Amino acid sequence: MSKARIVIAGAGNIGCYVGGLLAAAGRPVTLLGRERIGRELREHPLRLTSLDGLDLEIGPGSFRFASDPGALSEADLIVVTVKSGATAEMAGLIASHASERAIVISLQNGVGNADTLRSALAGRRVLAGMVPFNVLHLGNGRFHRGTSGDLVIETSDATLLEPMAVPHLGVRPIDDITAVAWGKLVINLNNALNALSGLTLHEQLQDRRWRRVLAAQQSEALDLLRLAGVDPAGIGKFPLKWFPTVLRLPTPLFRRLASSAVRIDRQARSSMWDDLERRRPTEIAELQGAVVDLARRLGRPAPVSERIIALIRDAEAKGEGSPGLDPAQVLPRAA
């Protein structure tokens, strides 16, 4: 498996970062993406940086870039990193072009992408995965990882992950990813708040008012998950059920506790902020939207998530980037 030909199906922020690390380690990698990214990577070397001090340039001879989905026909391993809204389309392309023997791994936000792929790719091996870290596209071929964490992939056969066992990319197998995926989603509810604030993640999380808004969102989601019988996984030593309480603490105490759970550098921002700034559709339907869908199935309200969805949809419609809102404009009672 270490010689597997890998196609990164979605050369965006996560795709270029993960694919670049694989290519730097000598894996045969094709980045499948839009031509605008192809042009950028022809004009500039692919440069990967991180909060850990990584600064790595990968020359164009180390990987192949393709915008033609026919490149999927060469793959032994397909790593799907497209936005959630494009999952069904990518599944169709994989079905049309890829070998039935190719293993498919979903490294996407949300909790339903692997099921969407499995539904369209019946009989093929599809593995659900989770990316805990954030990657920001800084332009000129540079992709920066601003938060910590290892990839998690649902499989009991660790040999399937050998192609992805490369320097600077932690990856671990897990038997059941449901709790991990929901835990990541609850944490990712902050993506929308960061996009609405216009602040860096560091600045936003130093503001107790913003943390109270995030705590209200997480409390709503955790209450619904408890009713649904789902126990979402936390980060490090902190159970997720503690997060709302920790977020509401005074900033000095919050800072001490949070530093042991996750590291965030001072320039990191959420992918949803990046989507608003680049006038692209966001993944709000797969994050807060998943909470609202769960609430509807349970016959319960989800007013906090519905409010955040409305604000993001308004920002998308205006096409002016982040609206730079104050916490009291988002959720007055929480702030």
N, C-alpha and C positions, 0 to 999 in steps of 0.2 A: 504493500500500500504506500510506502514512502516514495515510490516512483510514479504514483498516480498522477495523471494529467488533470489539472484542476482548472475549472472555469468559475470565475467569480461573476455570478449573474446579478449585476447591478453595481457598476463601478462608481459608487457615490462615496460618502465619507467613510463609512465602515468598510465597504468593499475595497476601496483603494488602500486603506490602512492594513487590513488583514491580508489582502492579496499581495501588497508590497512586502510585508514581512515574510510571507511564504516564498515569494520570488527571491528575496535577498538570501534565503537559506538554500537556494538552488532548486526549489520545486518548479516543475514546468507549469507556469501559470498564464492563463489568458484572462484579461479584464474585459468583460463584456459590458459596454455602456454607451452613453450618448456621445455623439461626435464632438460636442463642445469639450468634454473631458479628454477625448482623444487628442484634440488640437492642443490643449493645454499641456498634455504629457509629451507631445512631440516638441513643444517649444521650451519646456522646462523638465529637468529630471524629477522623478517622483521622490519627494523628500518627506520622511516620516520623523516626527518629533514627539516628545512626550514629557509629562511632568516628572518622569524619572531621569531625565537628562538624555534620553535617546535622541540622536540626530543622525539619521541614516539616509543616504542618497542611493537610489536604485536606478541605474541607467536603463535606457530604453531597450538595450539588448538583453536585459534580464527577464523580461516578460513580453507578452504580446498583448496589444490592445485591439479589440474588435468591436464593431458596431453591428455586424451581421450576426443574427442568432444562429446561423449555420455553424458558428464556432462551437456550439453546444455538442455537435456530433462527435467531437474529439474527446469529450470529457469522460474521465473515470469517476470524478467527484465534482459535483456542482454545488457551490456554496451560494445560496440565494440571499442577497442583501438589498433587494429592491425595497422601496417603500411599500407598506402593507397594502395600499390601494392598488398596487400593480401586481400583486401576488397571483391573481387568477390569470392575468395576461402572461406572466412569466411561466406559469404552469402549462399553459397552452403551447408556448414556444418549446419548453422542455419535451412535452409529449410529441411534438412534431419533429424535433431535430435530434434529441439525445438518445443514446443507446438505453435500452431497458435495463442494462446492467449497471448503469451509472448510479452512484449513491447521491442522494440529494440531502443537503443540510440547510435548514432554515435558520439564519442568524438575523432575525427581524424583531421589531417591537411588537407588542401585543400578545394575545394568547391563542389566536385562531389560525395563524398562517400555515403552520404545519398541517393542520386538518384540511385547509383549502388545497394545499399541494397534494396531500394523499388522495383527496376526493378526485382530483383531475388526473392523478398518476397511479391509478389502481394497479396493484401488483408490483410496483417499484418500491425500493427501500428509501423511505423519507424519515429523517431524523430531525427532531425539534431541538433548537439551540437557544441560548440566551447570551447576549453581549452586555456585560455590566458596565462597560466604560463608554465614555463620550468621546467622539472625534469631531473636530471642527476643521472645515476646509478654509485655509487661510489664503488661498490663491497661489499662483505661480508654482503649482505642483506640490504644494505643502499641505500635509494633513497632520493635525496635532491631536494627540490623545491627552485629554485634560483631567481624567479621573482614573481611579485604579480598579483592578478586578480581573478575574480570569474568565474565559469562555466556559460555558457549561453546555454539554451536549448529551441528549438522552440516548444512551445506548449501554448495553451490558457487555459489548464487545469492544474493549479498549483498542484493539488492533485497527479498528476502523478510523481511529483518530490519529494514527501514525503520520499521515501526510501533514497534519496541522501542528505536530509537535516540533516547533522551531523556536529559536531564541526570541525573546521579548514578547512571546505570545503564550500565556498560560492557558491551558485547556484541560478540562477534567470531565470524565464521564459521570452520568448519574442515571439511576434506574427509572425514576419517575420525575419528570420536569414540571408537573402541574403546579406544585407549590412554589417552585423557583420562578416560573413564568408569571404567576399572579403576584408574587413578591416584587419582581422587577416592575410589573405594571403599576403597583401601588407607589413604588418609589418614583417611577417615571411620571406620575401625576404632576410632579414639579416642572416637567418640560414646558407645559403650557403657561405656568406662572412666570417662569423665566422669560418666555417669549413675550408675555404681556408687560413685564416690567422693563425690558430693555437693558437690564443690569447684567453683569457677569454673574455666574452662579455663586462665586465667593461673596460678592456684594449683596446679592439677594438673600443668601442664607445668614448673613450677619445682621439682617434686619428682622427683629422679632415680630413685627407686624406681618411681614411676608410669611414667616414661619407659621404664624397662627392660621393664615389662610391655607397653607399646605396641610397643617394639622387637621383642619376642618374637612378637607378633601379626603385625607387618608382615613380619618375616623369614619366618614360616610362609607368608604369602600370596604373597610375592615368589618364594619357592622353587617354589611351585605354578604361578604364572604363567610362570615361566621354563620349566618342564616343558611347559606348554601352548603355548609359543611366542608368548606375549604380552609386549610390552615396554611397561609402563604409564608414562604421562607423569608427570613430577615437577612441582614448583612452582618457577617462576622459574629460577634458574641451577643448582638442585640436582637431579641425577638421583635418581629415587626409590630406586634401589638404595643410595644413601648414607644414606637416612633412619635405618635402624636404628643405624648407626654413630654418626651425629650425636646421636641420642636418648640413647645410652649415655655420651656425654661428660660430664665434670664440668659442673655447672650454669653457672658463669661463661662457659665456652667455648661451651656449647650456646646460651646466651642471645645471645651475639654473632653466632653463625652463623644462628640462627633468625630474628633480627630482620630479616635481609635477604631472607627468603623469604616471610613472611606476617606481617601485623599483627593482633594480638588485643587488644581492650580488656579492662579488668579486671572487667567484669561479664558478659562473654560466657560462655554455657554451651551444651552441645550440645542438639540437638532431642530426643535420647533422654532426657536428664535432664528436659526439659520434659514429655515424654510420661509418664514415671513420676510426676512430681509432679501431673499432671492426671489420673492414673489412666486413661490411654489406652494402647491397644496400641502397641508400639514397632515399628521397622523392623529389628529384629535379624535376621529371616529374609532380608532383602535385603542385609544387610551381612556379618556373620560367617557367616550362612547361605549366602551366595553362595560364600564360601571353602570351606565344608564341602562344598557341592555340587560344586565344582570338584575338590576332593580325591577325592571318591567317583568322579567320572568318570575320574580318573587312576589310581584304585586306590591312593591314598595316604592316610595319616592326617592329621588336622588337630586335634590335641588342644587346642591353645590356643584356637582359635575355638570348639570344642565346649564348653570350660569357661566361656567368656564367655557363650555362649548359655544355658547352664544357669543361670548366676547372674542374667541378665536375666529369664529366664522365671520364676525364683523370685520376683524382685522384682515382676514383673507380677502374679503370683498372690496375693501378700500385699497388694497395693494400698495400700502405706504410703509411697509415694514412693521417693526414693533411699535405699538401705540404708546409705549412708555407710561403705563398706568401706575397710579398709586394704589397700595393695598386696599384702601378704603373705597376705591372705585370698583374694585373687583368683588370684594365681599365685606361690606361695611361692618357687620356684626362681629366677624372674626378679627378684623384689623383693629 
